[in-house]
Amino acid sequence: MINTFKWRLTLSYMALILLFILLGGFLGIRYYDELYAENLSQSMLAEVKLAAEILKDYDFSQPQKEITALTEQIGGDIGGRVTLVAPDGTVMADSQENIAQMSNHKSFPEIREALRGDPYTVRRVDPVSETDTMYVATPVMSDDQVQGVIRLAVPPTGVKNLIKQLWWVILFTVIPAGVIALMVSLKYVNRMTGPLSDMTQVARSMAEGNLKRRVLYKRDDEIGILASAMNTMASRLDEKITEISEVKGRLETVLENTVNGIILVDSNEQISFINPTARILLGVGEKDVIGKRQIEVTRSYALTHSIDQVIKDRKPIRQEFVLHNFGEKVVQTAIVPIEDEWGLRGILVVVNDITELKRLETIRKDFVANVSHELKTPITAISGFAETLIEETTGNQTCQEFSRIIYDETLRLARLVESHLELSRIETIDPNLQLEKFDIKDCIAKALERFDLQLAEKNLTAETKFPDESVLVTADWDRITQVMFNLIDNAINYSEEGNLIEITVENREQDVLVEVTDYGIGIPQQETTRIFERFYRVDKARSRKGGGSGLGLSIVKHIIEVHGGNVDLHSQIGEGSTFFFTLPKKQSDQ
């Protein structure tokens, strides 16, 4: 109880009041002591001067007994101890002490000053009686010569008795004053600490979650301002917590009901959140997996490797995995680092089951491949018949024109079928790459030679920017040639007449970068993400004069990915496009 702020403040006030009372008493006593000493010294000085006048004509050569008797008489008349001191400091007589036992007094300050001709007063402890004593000394003059010194010593017993009485008065004053000080302090402190106690209770309620309680204190002092600020803080906290609770509720509803699996892991790869969809997808049901390492739950080393890569690079990754321990499920994952100003807080893993989509895609690819294969023979037959009709109907212009149209369309259909078959072969698990080491500059130059006629027809200039040294890669020559053929053909078809086409090769530390740039009409930003899809055309931005199959860029993408590289583009409307791909250097070491 004594350790509370209220009692510490009360005792502080009470101690301060008592201190002032004691200090006042001390100063008063000291004042009276000094006043009494001053009056006593003046009275003693007058008495001792009178005695000096009596002794100025006295013959100090008288016997010692007579001088002592005279000293005792003067001391008795004055009411104090009288001492006669010769000019050399020798004590000639003393009214109360035996001079034989007294030392030379010349070193005493009152004697020293009196021998110089001036009266002197000093207060000190008598070395013989060990009591506080007032000393007054004055010279005994005769014919302007110092005959000796008479000293009067009186203990201030009167003031001591007065001081004792005053101390008793102060003591008996302090006790009721302390009680009054305690009552006054308690009353004042209660007025000040009462609101603080209320605020403490409100703060405890707020800490326990009750934000509806308020401090009922309506004053304009500092405590009132604090109470108002505390009430405002409670109101705002209540509003914010309500808002956060609503947002949290909506977020939990979304996370609990989304069709995507959501897994949140910390920087140690321990699961801190998993939604029901992810539980179903991973087959963990209602098991407690919070706090476990994700590898223990997912059993996917590929996913673990990707999470490690995200933690290292702090960049998102989108990948597909096969969860072999959960029925060969194919999942598409987006792995995103969660960071703030204090660093990495965790990793968000969004999992989407695309097993059915992959199955349907496989069925579609197989169907297209089978249909393309079945169409190849009849298309070849139709092409042969149309070519025969052209040769046999030289006299019939109409029939010959229709036959040529049939022939051209069958050739276009044959190219489309061949592109489908080629894409199907590339998309197989084993693309059967014929790897060999070659200079990619030679491969590009060989592909570029096939477009001399098309470049001349559109008055286009093809410019190559190659490094001086050889750029060796280990890849399938025919496949990479096909990639360059498709990219150059794409650049020619969608470039305006008289424009420039640039082909750049950069030999980098980790990979080889190849860029094909045209300065045509460009591709809208929203279309760039779909440009590598099958049959996708940007009708508003690209000319369709070439009449291609719409599979060229899709074939490019699959060939480069089979080689372990990446393909992408940069494009801007009205300024042209740059298609680029990389081949990893690690293939050169295979």
C-alpha positions in Angstrom: 0.0 0.0 0.0 2.8 2.4 0.9 4.3 1.7 -2.5 1.3 3.2 -4.3 1.7 6.5 -6.1 -1.0 8.0 -3.8 0.8 7.2 -0.6 4.2 8.1 -2.0 2.8 11.5 -3.0 1.0 12.0 0.4 4.1 11.2 2.4 6.1 13.5 0.2 3.8 16.4 0.8 3.7 15.6 4.6 7.5 15.3 4.7 7.8 18.6 2.9 5.4 20.4 5.4 7.3 19.0 8.4 10.6 19.9 6.8 9.4 23.5 6.5 8.3 23.5 10.2 11.6 22.1 11.4 13.5 24.4 9.2 11.5 27.4 10.5 12.1 26.3 14.1 15.8 25.8 13.4 16.2 29.3 11.8 14.2 30.8 14.7 16.3 29.2 17.4 19.4 30.2 15.6 18.2 33.8 15.4 17.4 33.9 19.1 20.7 32.3 19.9 22.6 34.9 17.9 20.5 37.8 19.3 21.1 36.6 22.9 24.8 36.2 22.2 25.0 39.7 20.8 23.2 41.2 23.8 25.4 39.2 26.2 28.6 40.3 24.4 27.6 44.0 24.6 26.8 43.6 28.3 30.0 41.8 29.0 32.0 44.4 27.1 30.6 47.2 29.2 31.3 45.3 32.4 34.9 44.5 31.4 35.6 48.0 30.2 34.4 49.3 33.6 36.7 46.8 35.3 39.6 47.9 33.1 39.0 51.5 34.3 39.2 50.3 37.8 42.5 48.5 37.2 44.3 51.1 35.1 45.9 52.8 38.2 46.3 49.5 40.1 49.8 48.5 41.0 50.3 45.0 39.5 53.5 44.6 41.6 51.3 43.8 44.6 51.6 40.3 46.1 49.8 37.5 44.1 47.4 36.9 46.9 46.0 40.5 46.7 45.8 40.5 42.9 43.8 37.2 43.1 41.5 38.6 45.8 40.8 41.7 43.6 40.1 39.4 40.6 37.7 37.3 42.6 35.9 40.4 43.9 35.5 41.8 40.3 34.3 38.4 39.1 31.8 38.2 41.9 30.5 41.7 41.1 30.2 41.0 37.4 29.0 37.5 37.7 31.6 35.7 35.6 35.1 34.4 35.5 37.7 37.1 35.3 41.3 36.5 34.2 44.2 39.0 34.3 46.9 38.5 31.7 50.3 40.2 31.6 51.6 41.8 28.4 53.8 38.7 27.8 50.7 36.4 28.0 51.3 35.1 31.5 48.2 34.7 33.6 48.5 36.9 36.7 45.2 36.0 38.3 42.0 34.1 37.7 38.8 34.3 39.7 38.0 30.6 39.4 41.0 28.6 38.3 44.5 28.0 39.7 46.9 30.0 37.6 49.7 27.5 38.3 47.9 25.1 36.0 47.2 27.6 33.3 49.3 28.0 30.2 50.4 31.2 28.5 47.4 33.0 27.0 49.1 35.1 24.4 48.0 32.7 21.6 44.3 33.1 22.3 42.7 35.5 19.8 40.9 37.7 22.3 44.2 38.2 24.3 46.2 38.8 21.2 43.8 41.5 19.9 43.5 43.1 23.3 47.3 43.4 23.7 47.1 45.3 20.4 44.8 47.8 22.2 41.4 46.7 20.9 38.6 45.0 22.8 37.7 41.6 21.3 34.8 39.2 21.7 34.8 35.4 20.8 32.6 32.4 21.5 34.1 29.0 21.8 34.3 25.9 24.0 36.2 26.3 27.2 39.0 23.7 27.1 38.9 23.3 30.9 35.1 23.1 31.5 34.3 21.9 27.9 31.3 24.1 27.8 30.1 26.8 25.3 31.6 30.1 26.6 31.5 33.8 25.6 34.9 35.6 26.1 35.3 39.4 26.1 38.8 40.8 26.5 39.9 44.5 26.7 43.3 46.1 27.4 44.1 47.7 30.8 45.7 51.0 29.7 47.9 53.4 31.8 49.5 56.4 30.2 48.6 55.0 26.8 50.5 51.9 27.5 49.0 48.4 27.8 49.6 47.2 31.3 47.8 43.9 30.8 44.5 42.4 29.7 41.4 41.7 31.6 39.1 39.0 30.2 35.6 38.1 31.2 34.2 34.6 30.4 30.5 33.8 30.8 28.7 30.6 29.6 25.4 31.5 27.8 23.3 29.3 30.0 20.3 31.5 29.7 20.0 31.1 25.9 20.6 27.4 26.2 17.6 27.0 28.5 15.5 29.1 26.1 16.6 27.0 23.2 15.6 23.8 25.0 12.2 25.2 25.7 11.9 26.3 22.1 12.8 22.8 20.9 10.1 21.3 23.1 7.6 23.7 21.7 8.6 22.8 18.2 8.4 19.1 19.0 4.9 19.4 20.4 4.0 21.6 17.4 5.3 19.0 14.9 3.0 16.2 16.1 -0.3 17.9 15.5 1.2 19.7 12.4 2.1 16.2 11.1 -1.5 15.0 11.6 -2.9 18.1 9.9 -0.3 17.8 7.1 -1.4 14.2 6.6 -5.0 15.1 6.4 -4.4 18.0 4.0 -2.0 15.9 1.9 -4.5 13.1 1.7 -7.3 15.4 0.6 -5.2 17.1 -2.0 -3.7 13.9 -3.3 -7.1 12.2 -3.5 -8.3 15.0 -5.7 -5.3 14.5 -8.0 -4.9 10.7 -7.9 -8.6 9.9 -8.0 -8.9 10.5 -11.7 -5.6 8.7 -12.2 -7.0 5.7 -10.5 -10.0 5.8 -12.7 -7.8 6.1 -15.8 -5.8 3.1 -14.5 -9.0 1.0 -14.3 -10.1 2.1 -17.7 -6.6 1.3 -19.2 -6.8 -2.2 -17.6 -10.3 -2.7 -19.1 -8.9 -1.6 -22.5 -6.0 -4.0 -22.1 -8.6 -6.8 -21.5 -10.5 -5.8 -24.6 -13.2 -3.6 -23.2 -13.0 -0.5 -25.3 -16.5 0.8 -24.3 -15.5 2.1 -20.9 -14.6 5.8 -20.5 -13.0 8.2 -18.0 -15.6 10.4 -16.4 -13.5 13.5 -15.7 -14.5 16.9 -17.1 -11.9 19.5 -16.1 -9.6 21.8 -18.1 -6.4 20.9 -16.2 -3.6 18.5 -17.4 -5.4 15.5 -16.0 -8.6 16.5 -17.8 -6.7 16.8 -21.0 -5.1 13.3 -20.4 -8.6 11.9 -19.7 -10.0 13.4 -22.9 -7.1 12.0 -24.9 -7.6 8.6 -23.4 -11.3 8.6 -24.2 -10.5 9.7 -27.8 -7.9 6.9 -28.1 -10.3 4.3 -26.8 -13.0 5.4 -29.3 -10.5 5.4 -32.2 -9.1 2.0 -31.2 -12.7 0.7 -31.0 -13.4 1.9 -34.5 -10.1 0.6 -35.9 -10.5 -2.8 -34.2 -14.1 -3.1 -35.5 -12.9 -2.2 -39.0 -10.0 -4.6 -38.8 -12.3 -7.3 -37.5 -14.7 -6.8 -40.4 -11.8 -6.8 -42.9 -10.4 -9.9 -41.2 -13.8 -11.6 -41.3 -14.2 -10.8 -45.0 -10.7 -12.0 -45.7 -11.2 -15.2 -43.8 -14.5 -15.8 -45.7 -12.7 -15.4 -49.0 -9.8 -17.6 -47.9 -12.0 -20.3 -46.5 -14.2 -20.4 -49.6 -11.8 -19.7 -52.5 -11.2 -22.5 -55.0 -7.5 -21.9 -54.8 -5.4 -23.5 -52.1 -3.6 -20.9 -49.9 -0.6 -21.8 -47.8 1.4 -19.2 -45.8 4.8 -20.2 -44.5 7.3 -18.2 -42.5 11.0 -17.6 -43.3 11.8 -21.0 -41.7 9.3 -22.7 -44.1 7.0 -23.6 -41.3 3.3 -23.4 -42.1 1.4 -20.6 -40.3 -1.8 -20.8 -42.3 -3.6 -23.2 -44.6 -7.1 -22.9 -46.0 -9.6 -25.8 -46.5 -9.0 -26.0 -50.3 -5.3 -26.6 -49.7 -6.1 -29.2 -47.0 -8.2 -31.1 -49.4 -5.7 -30.7 -52.2 -2.9 -32.0 -50.0 -5.0 -34.7 -48.3 -4.3 -33.5 -44.8 -7.9 -33.1 -43.7 -8.3 -31.8 -40.2 -4.8 -32.7 -39.1 -2.9 -30.0 -37.2 -0.2 -28.9 -39.6 0.3 -25.4 -38.3 3.9 -25.0 -37.2 5.1 -28.0 -39.3 7.6 -27.6 -42.1 5.9 -27.5 -45.5 8.0 -30.4 -46.9 6.5 -32.6 -44.2 3.0 -31.7 -45.5 3.5 -31.3 -49.3 6.2 -34.0 -49.7 7.3 -32.0 -52.8 11.0 -31.3 -53.2 10.3 -29.3 -56.3 8.0 -26.9 -54.3 10.6 -26.8 -51.5 13.3 -25.8 -54.0 11.1 -23.1 -55.5 10.3 -21.7 -52.0 14.1 -21.7 -51.2 14.7 -19.8 -54.5 12.0 -17.2 -53.6 13.6 -16.7 -50.1 17.0 -16.3 -51.8 16.0 -14.0 -54.7 12.9 -12.3 -53.1 11.1 -12.6 -56.5 7.8 -14.3 -57.3 7.8 -17.6 -59.1 5.0 -19.3 -61.1 5.5 -23.0 -61.7 3.7 -26.3 -62.3 4.3 -29.4 -60.1 3.2 -33.0 -60.0 2.2 -34.0 -56.4 3.1 -37.7 -56.7 2.0 -38.5 -53.1 -1.5 -37.2 -53.7 -2.8 -39.2 -56.8 -0.4 -37.6 -59.4 -2.1 -34.3 -59.1 -0.9 -31.5 -61.4 -0.9 -28.2 -59.6 -0.1 -24.7 -60.7 1.6 -22.6 -58.0 2.3 -18.9 -57.5 5.0 -18.4 -54.8 5.2 -14.8 -53.6 7.5 -13.3 -51.0 5.9 -11.1 -48.3 8.1 -8.3 -47.3 8.0 -5.1 -45.3 10.5 -2.5 -44.0 11.8 -5.1 -41.5 12.6 -7.7 -44.1 11.0 -11.0 -45.2 7.9 -11.9 -43.2 6.9 -15.0 -45.0 6.0 -16.8 -48.2 2.6 -17.0 -49.8 1.9 -20.1 -51.8 -1.2 -20.2 -54.0 -2.0 -23.7 -55.3 -4.5 -24.4 -58.1 -5.4 -28.0 -59.1 -5.1 -28.1 -62.9 -5.1 -31.9 -63.2 -8.4 -31.9 -65.2 -7.3 -29.1 -67.4 -4.0 -30.9 -68.2 -6.0 -34.1 -69.0 -8.3 -32.2 -71.3 -5.3 -30.4 -72.9 -3.7 -33.7 -73.5 -6.9 -35.1 -75.1 -7.1 -32.0 -77.3 -3.5 -32.2 -78.4 -3.8 -35.9 -79.1 -7.0 -35.2 -81.1 -5.4 -32.4 -83.1 -2.3 -34.6 -83.8 -4.5 -37.6 -84.8 -6.7 -35.4 -87.0 -3.7 -33.7 -88.6 -2.1 -37.1 -89.3 -5.3 -38.4 -90.8 -5.7 -35.3 -93.0 -2.2 -35.4 -94.3 -2.9 -38.2 -96.9 -6.2 -36.9 -98.3 -4.7 -33.4 -98.5 -1.7 -34.7 -100.5 -4.2 -36.5 -102.8 -6.3 -33.4 -103.3 -3.1 -31.4 -104.0 -2.0 -33.9 -106.6 -5.4 -34.0 -108.3 -5.6 -30.2 -108.4 -2.1 -30.0 -109.9 -3.2 -32.5 -112.6 -6.3 -30.5 -113.3 -4.2 -27.4 -113.8 -2.0 -29.2 -116.4 -5.0 -30.9 -118.2 -7.2 -27.8 -118.4 -4.9 -25.4 -120.2 -7.7 -24.5 -122.7 -10.3 -23.8 -120.1 -9.3 -20.7 -118.2 -12.1 -20.8 -115.6 -11.5 -24.4 -114.8 -7.8 -23.8 -114.6 -8.3 -20.8 -112.2 -10.5 -22.8 -109.9 -8.0 -25.7 -109.9 -5.2 -23.3 -109.0 -7.2 -21.9 -106.1 -7.8 -25.5 -104.9 -4.1 -26.2 -105.2 -3.0 -23.1 -103.3 -5.5 -23.8 -100.5 -4.4 -27.4 -100.2 -0.8 -26.2 -99.9 -1.8 -23.8 -97.1 -3.8 -26.6 -95.4 -0.8 -28.9 -95.8 1.4 -26.3 -94.1 -1.1 -25.9 -91.3 -1.3 -29.7 -90.8 2.5 -29.9 -90.8 2.7 -27.2 -88.2 0.3 -29.1 -86.0 2.3 -32.2 -86.3 5.5 -30.4 -85.6 4.1 -28.8 -82.5 2.7 -32.1 -81.3 6.2 -33.7 -81.7 7.8 -30.8 -79.7 5.2 -31.0 -76.9 5.8 -34.7 -76.3 7.7 -35.7 -73.2 10.7 -36.8 -75.2 11.1 -34.3 -78.0 14.0 -36.4 -79.4 16.5 -33.5 -79.7 19.5 -34.1 -81.8 22.1 -32.2 -79.7 25.3 -31.0 -81.2 27.8 -28.2 -80.6 27.7 -25.3 -83.1 28.2 -21.6 -83.4 24.7 -20.0 -83.2 25.9 -17.2 -85.5 26.2 -19.8 -88.3 22.7 -21.1 -87.6 21.2 -17.6 -87.7 23.1 -16.7 -90.9 21.8 -19.9 -92.5 18.2 -19.2 -91.6 18.5 -15.6 -92.8 19.7 -16.7 -96.3 16.3 -18.2 -97.0 14.7 -14.8 -96.8 16.8 -12.9 -99.3 13.8 -12.8 -101.8 11.2 -11.7 -99.2 13.5 -9.0 -97.9 14.1 -7.7 -101.4 10.4 -7.7 -102.3 9.6 -5.4 -99.3 12.8 -3.4 -99.5 13.7 -4.5 -96.0 17.2 -4.4 -94.5 18.4 -7.2 -92.2 21.2 -6.1 -89.9 23.1 -8.5 -87.6 25.0 -7.6 -84.5 27.2 -10.5 -83.5 30.2 -10.6 -81.1 33.6 -11.3 -82.7 34.2 -14.5 -80.8 32.3 -17.8 -81.5 29.1 -18.2 -79.6 29.0 -22.0 -79.1 25.9 -23.8 -77.9 24.9 -27.4 -77.5 21.4 -27.7 -79.1 19.4 -29.2 -81.9 20.5 -27.3 -85.1 17.3 -28.0 -87.0 15.1 -26.8 -84.0 17.1 -23.6 -83.4 17.0 -23.0 -87.2 13.3 -23.4 -87.1 13.1 -20.9 -84.2 15.1 -18.3 -86.2 13.1 -19.0 -89.3 9.8 -18.4 -87.5 11.0 -15.2 -85.8 12.5 -13.7 -89.0 9.4 -14.6 -91.0 7.3 -13.0 -88.3 9.4 -9.8 -88.4 9.2 -9.6 -92.2 5.5 -10.3 -92.4 4.7 -7.5 -90.0 7.2 -4.9 -91.0 6.3 -2.0 -93.3 8.2 -1.6 -96.5 11.7 0.0 -96.3 12.1 -0.8 -92.6 15.0 -2.4 -90.7 15.2 -5.8 -89.0 17.9 -6.3 -86.4 19.2 -9.6 -85.2 21.5 -9.4 -82.1 23.5 -12.1 -80.3 24.9 -11.5 -76.8 27.3 -13.9 -75.3 26.5 -13.6 -71.5 28.0 -15.3 -68.5 25.1 -17.7 -67.8 23.4 -17.9 -71.1 23.2 -16.7 -74.7 20.7 -14.0 -75.6 19.3 -13.7 -79.1 17.0 -10.8 -80.1 15.0 -10.2 -83.3 13.7 -6.6 -83.6 11.4 -5.1 -86.2 10.2 -1.5 -86.4 6.6 -2.3 -87.5 3.3 -1.3 -86.0 3.9 -3.0 -82.6 1.6 -5.0 -80.3 -0.7 -3.6 -77.6 0.5 -4.3 -74.1 -2.6 -6.3 -73.1 -2.0 -8.7 -76.0 1.6 -9.6 -75.3 0.7 -12.2 -72.7 -1.2 -14.3 -75.3 1.0 -13.8 -78.3 2.6 -17.3 -77.9 -0.7 -19.1 -77.7 -1.8 -21.4 -80.6 -3.6 -19.6 -83.4 -3.6 -16.3 -81.5 -3.4 -13.2 -83.8 -3.4 -9.6 -82.9 -5.8 -8.6 -85.7 -5.9 -4.9 -84.8 -2.1 -4.5 -84.6 -0.7 -7.0 -87.1 -1.2 -7.5 -90.8 -2.5 -10.9 -91.9 -1.1 -10.6 -95.4 1.3 -13.4 -94.7 -1.5 -15.9 -94.2 0.5 -18.0 -91.7 -0.8 -20.8 -89.6 -0.8 -18.9 -86.3 1.4 -21.5 -84.8 4.8 -20.1 -85.5 5.4 -18.3 -82.2 3.9 -21.2 -80.2 6.4 -23.5 -81.9 9.2 -21.1 -81.0 8.1 -21.1 -77.3 8.0 -24.8 -77.0 11.4 -25.4 -78.8 13.2 -22.9 -76.5 11.6 -24.2 -73.4 12.5 -27.8 -74.3 16.1 -26.5 -74.5 15.8 -25.1 -71.0 15.6 -21.5 -72.1 13.0 -18.7 -72.0 11.3 -16.6 -74.6 9.6 -13.2 -74.3 9.0 -9.9 -76.1 9.0 -6.2 -75.7 6.6 -4.2 -77.9 5.2 -0.7 -78.2 2.5 0.4 -80.5 3.9 2.4 -83.5 7.5 1.6 -82.6 7.9 -2.1 -83.3 8.6 -5.3 -81.4 11.6 -7.2 -80.1 11.3 -11.0 -79.6 14.1 -12.5 -77.6 15.1 -15.9 -76.3 17.9 -17.3 -74.1 19.7 -20.6 -74.2 21.4 -21.5 -70.9 25.1 -21.9 -70.9 24.9 -25.1 -68.9 23.9 -26.9 -72.1 27.3 -26.1 -73.5 28.7 -28.3 -70.7 26.6 -31.3 -71.5 
